[in-house]
Amino acid sequence: MGDFYTLSFSDNQGLSLDVQGGKLAAIIKTVLDNNLQATKVLLIGHSTGGLAAREYLQGLARVLDAETPILYREDVAKIITIGAPHQGSFWAEACNAQFDILNNAGICKLFHLNIDPNNIVVEELQPNSSALNNLNDLATHPLPSNIVYVSVVGIGQPILSSLTDFHDGDGIVSDSSQNLISVTESLPLQQQSIKVNIPFRECSNRIEIPDVGSVG
């Protein structure tokens, strides 16, 4: 048995990934300061939460309005990412893009999603964004080798990789983007991926997707 703690970011759309990582670093320190018998934590991060955790582990996290990064303190034993867009998501790219076939509207505007298409998170979650390219530059910002990495990958739902191509995934992020191994490749890390089938839901049902809202 263990103690469980949750972190809700103060702003889901207005905080860059590295600042989210800074908030995570702060809560890890608080948890360990209040559990002196423990020296490390296990992180479980869903979606962008997994990327925020990597920002801290790779020494890229920072406090808002500060330029100096927060060094990783060797206080994490394992990280489990669930549906994390390690290589971004087409949905972020399509959120504020102007498509002729959509009457020059982006996906977020077309579907009336409660997302500001110009917010920093949408920008950084786009494939090949500067933030993701920096995070995935493991030669410059390596992942610690003494941590166990587990990617929980949702499959069974088609996900747009462009307006004309579909890939397998969880409906929001492709299976390859969810899998950290597709980024680390042959690096000597303790890592594994677990695929979880996402059951088909009829279009008449409504489901809540974090950070997106209710989708039919």
TIMARKE-529765 format. One line per field, with one value per atom (N, C-alpha, C): x, y, z; residue in one letter; atom name. Coordinates in steps of 0.05 Angstrom, whole numbers. Atoms other than C-alpha are relative to their C-alpha. Layout:
c1: (X, ...)
c2: (Y, ...)
c3: (Z, ...)
type: (a, ...)
atom: (CA, ...)
% end
This chain:
c1: (17, 0, 18, -15, 22, -19, 16, -2, -2, 5, -33, -5, 4, -30, -7, 7, -61, 8, -7, -38, -18, 15, -85, 15, -14, -49, -18, 16, -71, -13, 10, -83, 6, -4, -94, 9, -6, -85, 21, -18, -40, 28, -26, 20, 15, -17, 76, 8, -7, 100, 22, -21, 163, -9, 11, 124, -17, 15, 77, 20, -21, 140, 10, -9, 161, -20, 21, 95, 2, -2, 104, 25, -24, 175, -6, 7, 146, -17, 17, 93, 15, -17, 143, 16, -15, 186, -17, 18, 126, -8, 7, 105, 22, -22, 174, 7, -5, 183, -20, 20, 120, -1, -2, 139, 30, -29, 210, 11, -10, 213, 3, -2, 208, 21, -21, 262, -8, 8, 227, -30, 29, 158, -3, 7, 123, -20, 17, 92, -18, 19, 30, -11, 8, 16, -17, 18, -43, 4, -1, -37, 24, -22, 3, 14, -12, 16, 26, -24, 65, 23, -21, 102, 11, -9, 104, 20, -18, 137, 27, -25, 189, 16, -13, 204, 17, -15, 224, 23, -21, 263, 23, -21, 302, 13, -13, 321, -9, 10, 277, -22, 21, 225, 9, -8, 223, -25, 21, 183, -9, 11, 138, 16, -15, 177, 29, -28, 243, 13, -15, 296, 16, -17, 338, -16, 15, 314, 4, -1, 300, 14, -14, 350, -15, 12, 324, 14, -11, 333, 2, -3, 338, -21, 21, 271, -24, 22, 230, 10, -7, 231, -11, 13, 182, -19, 20, 140, -17, 19, 77, -15, 15, 50, -23, 25, -21, -10, 10, -40, 15, -15, 16, 9, -8, 30, 30, -29, 106, 9, -7, 108, -22, 21, 48, -24, 25, -21, -10, 11, -53, -22, 23, -112, 10, -11, -68, 7, -8, -42, -26, 24, -113, -18, 17, -142, -3, 1, -123, 8, -7, -104, -24, 21, -145, -3, 5, -175, -22, 20, -210, -25, 24, -255, -17, 16, -277, -7, 7, -293, 20, -22, -226, -3, 3, -241, 18, -14, -199, -18, 16, -223, -13, 12, -233, -23, 22, -276, -24, 21, -315, -17, 15, -334, -7, 8, -344, 13, -13, -293, 9, -8, -277, 30, -29, -205, 8, -11, -169, 20, -18, -136, 28, -26, -80, 15, -14, -61, 26, -27, 9, 1, 0, -10, -6, 6, -42, 25, -24, 21, 21, -22, 69, -7, 7, 30, -2, 0, 34, 26, -24, 81, 22, -23, 150, 0, -2, 137, 27, -26, 199, 2, 0, 179, 3, -3, 171, 27, -27, 234, 21, -19, 272, -2, 5, 240, 10, -8, 255, 29, -28, 327, 15, -10, 351, 31, -29, 424, 8, -5, 421, -13, 15, 369, -8, 5, 374, -20, 17, 324, 18, -16, 353, -2, -1, 375, -8, 7, 357, -30, 29, 282, -13, 16, 231, -21, 19, 190, -21, 22, 122, -19, 19, 79, -26, 26, 5, -12, 8, -18, -28, 27, -91, -1, 2, -107, -30, 27, -169, -18, 16, -194, 16, -15, -176, 6, -8, -139, 12, -11, -125, 29, -28, -52, 4, 3, -72, -29, 29, -138, -8, 7, -134, 10, -12, -94, -9, 7, -116, 22, -18, -71, -16, 12, -89, 8, -6, -93, -23, 22, -140, -22, 20, -180, 10, -12, -137, 29, -28, -65, 6, -6, -35, 16, -14, -6, 30, -29, 65, 7, -5, 61, -2, 4, 36, 23, -21, 95, 27, -25, 157, 23, -21, 198, 5, -3, 185, 18, -18, 226, 27, -25, 279, 14, -10, 287, 18, -17, 348, 17, -15, 373, -2, 0, 392, -15, 17, 333, -18, 19, 287, -28, 25, 224, -17, 18, 163, -25, 26, 97, -22, 23, 29, -23, 22, -27, -27, 26, -98, -21, 20, -156, -23, 22, -206, -25, 24, -276, -15, 15, -318, -25, 24, -373, -17, 18, -434, 0, -1, -437, -21, 21, -500, 8, -9, -463, 18, -17, -426, 21, -22, -359, 15, -16, -316, 29, -29, -246, 14, -14, -199, 12, -11, -179, -13, 14, -226, -29, 27, -295, -18, 19, -357, -1, -1, -352, -20, 20, -409, 13)
c2: (-24, 0, 25, -25, 71, 24, -25, 143, 10, -10, 174, 30, -29, 247, 8, -9, 284, 29, -27, 348, 11, -14, 394, 27, -24, 449, 24, -24, 520, 11, -8, 532, -21, 22, 476, 8, -8, 518, 22, -23, 576, -5, 7, 539, -17, 16, 514, -26, 26, 443, 2, -2, 464, 12, -11, 506, -20, 22, 448, -19, 17, 407, 13, -14, 460, -3, 4, 453, -29, 27, 378, -4, 1, 386, 10, -11, 428, -19, 18, 378, -26, 23, 320, 7, -9, 359, 1, -2, 373, -27, 27, 300, -13, 13, 275, 14, -14, 330, -8, 8, 304, -31, 28, 231, -7, 1, 229, -29, 28, 152, -7, 5, 157, 17, -15, 179, 5, -2, 170, -4, 2, 174, -16, 12, 137, 19, -19, 183, -14, 9, 169, 24, -24, 220, -6, 4, 222, 23, -20, 259, 19, -19, 323, -2, 4, 303, -17, 16, 252, 16, -18, 306, 19, -17, 351, -15, 16, 294, -3, 2, 286, 26, -26, 361, 1, 0, 351, -19, 21, 286, 8, -7, 316, 28, -25, 380, 24, -23, 426, 15, -13, 444, 27, -26, 516, 12, -16, 563, 22, -21, 613, 25, -25, 676, -3, 5, 643, -14, 12, 624, -24, 21, 578, -26, 25, 505, -13, 14, 461, -27, 25, 404, -23, 24, 334, -9, 6, 312, -29, 29, 236, -10, 7, 228, -14, 15, 187, -28, 28, 111, -11, 10, 98, 21, -17, 137, -16, 13, 111, 22, -20, 153, -14, 11, 141, 18, -16, 165, 26, -25, 217, 4, -6, 251, 7, -4, 242, 13, -12, 262, 18, -19, 308, -14, 10, 301, 18, -15, 321, 18, -17, 348, 27, -26, 402, 17, -14, 420, 10, -7, 421, 19, -17, 461, 28, -28, 529, 3, -2, 511, 9, -9, 541, -20, 20, 487, 10, -9, 506, -17, 17, 445, 3, -5, 467, 30, -29, 538, 17, -15, 563, 1, 2, 540, -23, 21, 498, -20, 20, 435, 10, -9, 469, 19, -19, 524, -15, 14, 476, -16, 17, 430, 15, -16, 487, -11, 10, 457, 23, -21, 496, 2, -1, 505, 26, -23, 569, -10, 11, 550, 13, -14, 600, -3, 3, 576, -15, 11, 553, -31, 29, 480, -11, 9, 472, 4, -6, 504, -21, 18, 458, -29, 28, 394, -6, 5, 402, -16, 16, 350, 19, -15, 379, 29, -26, 439, 3, -4, 471, -12, 12, 448, -30, 29, 375, -8, 6, 376, 3, -4, 402, -23, 22, 350, -26, 26, 294, 0, 0, 315, -13, 15, 260, 1, -3, 271, 24, -25, 341, -1, 1, 327, -29, 29, 253, -6, 11, 214, -15, 14, 187, -31, 28, 115, -18, 17, 91, 1, -1, 100, -21, 19, 49, 17, -15, 77, -19, 16, 48, 18, -15, 73, -17, 13, 54, 12, -9, 59, -9, 6, 63, -6, 8, 27, -7, 9, 7, 21, -22, 76, 15, -14, 111, 29, -27, 176, 13, -15, 228, 7, -9, 237, 23, -23, 286, 0, -1, 305, -24, 23, 243, -27, 25, 191, -6, 9, 151, -19, 19, 114, -12, 12, 68, 17, -15, 100, 0, -2, 122, 19, -19, 170, 29, -26, 230, 0, 2, 208, -27, 25, 156, -19, 19, 92, 5, -4, 109, 25, -23, 178, -5, 6, 149, -17, 19, 100, 14, -13, 130, -14, 15, 75, 10, -11, 107, 25, -23, 166, -9, 9, 130, -20, 21, 74, -19, 21, 32, 9, -9, 73, -20, 20, 29, 9, -8, 47, -24, 20, 4, 9, -10, 12, -22, 18, -24, 15, -12, -9, -21, 18, -38, 11, -9, -34, -7, 4, -26, 7, -5, -34, 18, -19, 24, -10, 11, -5, 21, -17, 23, 11, -12, 71, 11, -10, 87, 30, -29, 158, 14, -13, 170, 3, -3, 161, 24, -22, 219, -8, 7, 211, 25, -22, 259, -5, 3, 267, 23, -22, 307, 20, -23, 375, 5, -4, 367, 6, -4, 362, -23, 20, 323, -3, 5, 290, -22, 20, 252, -24)
c3: (0, 0, 0, 1, -11, 1, 0, -7, -29, 26, -69, 1, 1, -87, -29, 26, -146, -3, 6, -179, -23, 20, -216, -6, 7, -254, 3, -5, -238, -25, 26, -312, -20, 18, -361, -28, 27, -423, -1, 0, -403, 10, -10, -376, -20, 18, -421, 14, -12, -411, 20, -19, -376, 26, -25, -326, 15, -12, -314, 14, -13, -300, 26, -25, -249, 22, -20, -213, 11, -8, -212, 19, -17, -183, 28, -26, -127, 16, -15, -108, 8, -8, -109, 25, -23, -60, 25, -23, -16, 11, -8, -16, 16, -13, 3, 27, -25, 56, 22, -20, 89, 3, -4, 83, 1, -3, 110, -3, 3, 106, -29, 29, 30, -13, 15, -18, -29, 28, -85, -3, 6, -116, -26, 25, -172, -14, 14, -224, -20, 20, -265, -13, 14, -318, -24, 23, -366, -19, 21, -432, 5, -4, -422, 27, -26, -350, -3, 5, -378, -11, 11, -416, 21, -22, -355, 18, -16, -317, -14, 15, -372, 1, -2, -369, 25, -26, -296, -1, 1, -307, -17, 19, -364, 6, -8, -327, -15, 16, -369, 15, -15, -317, 11, -12, -291, 13, -13, -248, -20, 17, -285, 3, 1, -305, 8, -6, -287, -24, 22, -338, 8, -10, -295, 3, -2, -302, 27, -25, -242, -5, 4, -237, 11, -10, -229, 25, -26, -157, 7, -4, -166, 20, -19, -130, -14, 13, -180, -6, 4, -183, -26, 24, -240, -10, 12, -289, -19, 17, -322, -15, 15, -379, -14, 11, -403, -23, 23, -473, -3, 2, -471, -28, 27, -537, -2, 0, -536, -26, 25, -609, -11, 7, -609, -11, 11, -638, -22, 23, -704, 10, -9, -664, 9, -8, -635, -24, 25, -704, -14, 15, -732, 16, -17, -674, -11, 10, -702, -29, 28, -773, -16, 17, -829, -24, 20, -874, -19, 20, -939, 1, 0, -935, 25, -24, -866, 2, 2, -890, 16, -13, -864, 30, -29, -794, 10, -12, -747, 14, -13, -712, 25, -25, -645, -4, 6, -675, -13, 14, -720, 20, -18, -662, 26, -23, -612, 26, -24, -564, 18, -19, -501, 2, 1, -522, -15, 14, -540, -20, 20, -606, 0, 0, -593, 27, -26, -523, -3, 2, -508, -1, 0, -496, -28, 27, -565, -18, 16, -595, 5, -6, -559, -5, 5, -571, -30, 28, -646, -7, 9, -679, -10, 9, -689, 11, -13, -644, 12, -11, -616, 28, -27, -546, -1, 2, -567, -12, 11, -609, 21, -21, -549, 20, -20, -502, -11, 12, -551, -10, 6, -561, 24, -23, -514, 1, -1, -533, 17, -16, -502, 27, -25, -449, 5, -3, -431, 22, -21, -392, 20, -20, -326, -5, 6, -335, 23, -23, -265, 7, -4, -274, -18, 17, -300, -15, 17, -358, -12, 11, -376, -16, 16, -433, -3, 4, -431, -25, 26, -503, -7, 8, -523, -29, 28, -588, -6, 8, -628, -10, 10, -646, -21, 21, -711, 8, -6, -703, -24, 23, -756, 4, 0, -772, -20, 18, -827, -7, 8, -859, -16, 18, -903, 11, -10, -863, 29, -27, -802, 10, -14, -753, 23, -24, -696, 24, -24, -628, 19, -19, -573, -8, 10, -616, 1, -3, -596, -8, 4, -599, -13, 14, -646, 18, -17, -617, 1, 0, -639, 17, -16, -607, 30, -28, -542, 12, -9, -539, 2, -4, -508, -14, 14, -540, -28, 27, -608, 0, -3, -581, 9, -11, -541, -18, 18, -593, 15, -10, -575, 25, -24, -515, 22, -21, -456, 25, -22, -412, 9, -9, -369, -8, 11, -410, -12, 13, -434, -8, 8, -468, 4, -5, -452, -17, 17, -504, 12, -12, -480, -22, 20, -528, 10, -7, -526, -13, 13, -537, -16, 18, -593, 15, -11, -571, -23, 20, -611, -1, 2, -638, 16, -16, -599, 29, -28, -534, 2, -4, -504, 21, -18, -470, 7, -8, -431, -5, 6, -459, 14, -14, -413, -19, 14, -439, -27, 25, -499, 5, -6, -470, -9, 7, -488, -30, 28, -556, -6, 8, -590, -14)
type: (m, m, m, g, g, g, d, d, d, f, f, f, y, y, y, t, t, t, l, l, l, s, s, s, f, f, f, s, s, s, d, d, d, n, n, n, q, q, q, g, g, g, l, l, l, s, s, s, l, l, l, d, d, d, v, v, v, q, q, q, g, g, g, g, g, g, k, k, k, l, l, l, a, a, a, a, a, a, i, i, i, i, i, i, k, k, k, t, t, t, v, v, v, l, l, l, d, d, d, n, n, n, n, n, n, l, l, l, q, q, q, a, a, a, t, t, t, k, k, k, v, v, v, l, l, l, l, l, l, i, i, i, g, g, g, h, h, h, s, s, s, t, t, t, g, g, g, g, g, g, l, l, l, a, a, a, a, a, a, r, r, r, e, e, e, y, y, y, l, l, l, q, q, q, g, g, g, l, l, l, a, a, a, r, r, r, v, v, v, l, l, l, d, d, d, a, a, a, e, e, e, t, t, t, p, p, p, i, i, i, l, l, l, y, y, y, r, r, r, e, e, e, d, d, d, v, v, v, a, a, a, k, k, k, i, i, i, i, i, i, t, t, t, i, i, i, g, g, g, a, a, a, p, p, p, h, h, h, q, q, q, g, g, g, s, s, s, f, f, f, w, w, w, a, a, a, e, e, e, a, a, a, c, c, c, n, n, n, a, a, a, q, q, q, f, f, f, d, d, d, i, i, i, l, l, l, n, n, n, n, n, n, a, a, a, g, g, g, i, i, i, c, c, c, k, k, k, l, l, l, f, f, f, h, h, h, l, l, l, n, n, n, i, i, i, d, d, d, p, p, p, n, n, n, n, n, n, i, i, i, v, v, v, v, v, v, e, e, e, e, e, e, l, l, l, q, q, q, p, p, p, n, n, n, s, s, s, s, s, s, a, a, a, l, l, l, n, n, n, n, n, n, l, l, l, n, n, n, d, d, d, l, l, l, a, a, a, t, t, t, h, h, h, p, p, p, l, l, l, p, p, p, s, s, s, n, n, n, i, i, i, v, v, v, y, y, y, v, v, v, s, s, s, v, v, v, v, v, v, g, g, g, i, i, i, g, g, g, q, q, q, p, p, p, i, i, i, l, l, l, s, s, s, s, s, s, l, l, l, t, t, t, d, d, d, f, f, f, h, h, h, d, d, d, g, g, g, d, d, d, g, g, g, i, i, i, v, v, v, s, s, s, d, d, d, s, s, s, s, s, s, q, q, q, n, n, n, l, l, l, i, i, i, s, s, s, v, v, v, t, t, t, e, e, e, s, s, s, l, l, l, p, p, p, l, l, l, q, q, q, q, q, q, q, q, q, s, s, s, i, i, i, k, k, k, v, v, v, n, n, n, i, i, i, p, p, p, f, f, f, r, r, r, e, e, e, c, c, c, s, s, s, n, n, n, r, r, r, i, i, i, e, e, e, i, i, i, p, p, p, d, d, d, v, v, v, g, g, g, s, s, s, v, v, v, g, g, g)
atom: (N, CA, C, N, CA, C, N, CA, C, N, CA, C, N, CA, C, N, CA, C, N, CA, C, N, CA, C, N, CA, C, N, CA, C, N, CA, C, N, CA, C, N, CA, C, N, CA, C, N, CA, C, N, CA, C, N, CA, C, N, CA, C, N, CA, C, N, CA, C, N, CA, C, N, CA, C, N, CA, C, N, CA, C, N, CA, C, N, CA, C, N, CA, C, N, CA, C, N, CA, C, N, CA, C, N, CA, C, N, CA, C, N, CA, C, N, CA, C, N, CA, C, N, CA, C, N, CA, C, N, CA, C, N, CA, C, N, CA, C, N, CA, C, N, CA, C, N, CA, C, N, CA, C, N, CA, C, N, CA, C, N, CA, C, N, CA, C, N, CA, C, N, CA, C, N, CA, C, N, CA, C, N, CA, C, N, CA, C, N, CA, C, N, CA, C, N, CA, C, N, CA, C, N, CA, C, N, CA, C, N, CA, C, N, CA, C, N, CA, C, N, CA, C, N, CA, C, N, CA, C, N, CA, C, N, CA, C, N, CA, C, N, CA, C, N, CA, C, N, CA, C, N, CA, C, N, CA, C, N, CA, C, N, CA, C, N, CA, C, N, CA, C, N, CA, C, N, CA, C, N, CA, C, N, CA, C, N, CA, C, N, CA, C, N, CA, C, N, CA, C, N, CA, C, N, CA, C, N, CA, C, N, CA, C, N, CA, C, N, CA, C, N, CA, C, N, CA, C, N, CA, C, N, CA, C, N, CA, C, N, CA, C, N, CA, C, N, CA, C, N, CA, C, N, CA, C, N, CA, C, N, CA, C, N, CA, C, N, CA, C, N, CA, C, N, CA, C, N, CA, C, N, CA, C, N, CA, C, N, CA, C, N, CA, C, N, CA, C, N, CA, C, N, CA, C, N, CA, C, N, CA, C, N, CA, C, N, CA, C, N, CA, C, N, CA, C, N, CA, C, N, CA, C, N, CA, C, N, CA, C, N, CA, C, N, CA, C, N, CA, C, N, CA, C, N, CA, C, N, CA, C, N, CA, C, N, CA, C, N, CA, C, N, CA, C, N, CA, C, N, CA, C, N, CA, C, N, CA, C, N, CA, C, N, CA, C, N, CA, C, N, CA, C, N, CA, C, N, CA, C, N, CA, C, N, CA, C, N, CA, C, N, CA, C, N, CA, C, N, CA, C, N, CA, C, N, CA, C, N, CA, C, N, CA, C, N, CA, C, N, CA, C, N, CA, C, N, CA, C, N, CA, C, N, CA, C, N, CA, C, N, CA, C, N, CA, C, N, CA, C, N, CA, C, N, CA, C, N, CA, C, N, CA, C, N, CA, C, N, CA, C, N, CA, C, N, CA, C, N, CA, C, N, CA, C, N, CA, C, N, CA, C, N, CA, C, N, CA, C, N, CA, C, N, CA, C, N, CA, C, N, CA, C, N, CA, C, N, CA, C, N, CA, C, N, CA, C, N, CA, C, N, CA, C, N, CA, C, N, CA, C, N, CA, C, N, CA, C, N, CA, C, N, CA, C, N, CA, C, N, CA, C, N, CA, C, N, CA, C, N, CA, C, N, CA, C, N, CA, C, N, CA, C, N, CA, C, N, CA, C, N, CA, C, N, CA, C, N, CA, C, N, CA, C, N, CA, C, N, CA, C, N, CA, C, N, CA, C, N, CA, C, N, CA, C)
% end
